Amino acid sequence: MEKKNCYMGSRGFLPLDHSWRNNTKVFDGTKENHPAPKQLSGDDIVQQYQQFDQVSGIICLSFKH
């Protein structure tokens, strides 16, 4: 059996008629019929970024292992 890595939801980036979209046996038992998300342009990303509240100052996070 061939092994492959697959992130859940990533088959949605395949063409709609791709055989892996309907293959339930070798994945997680689901079909992925949703279309791929809209590909964002640089302007789309900047517009989304500008909707966030801007934080000023320096934030330092410390994590203990």
CORFEN-V539095 format. One record per pair of residues at least 24 apart in sequence whose C-alpha atoms are under 7 Angstrom apart, sorted by the first residue. I is the first residue (numbers start at 1). J is the second residue. Records with the same first field share a line. If there is no record, write none. Layout:
I=J + J
This chain:
12=36
